[in-house]
Amino acid sequence: MTGDLPVDVRDTLAQLFAEAGKAARERRTETALAALLTAATVVENKVPESDRKRRLIHGCERAQATATDEPLVAAAYCEAMHQRL
């Protein structure tokens, strides 16, 4: 599933999802949300239209929605998105 993403895009998203997940687990909500917002922008602008793109966008939205009240759920979304890359 990595073939349709340029290496730099995949690496950038992997770094952002890892950062967001770690920040969420540590309850650093602002950092998690900032990384997720950046990741969502990268997905919107750099990932080709596909099921993967739709799932990544959905994951970013859900992680952002749960980061404050359910940070471990947000971290799980980040891990799932990282694996989807």
Disulfide bonds with the S-S distance in Angstrom:
none
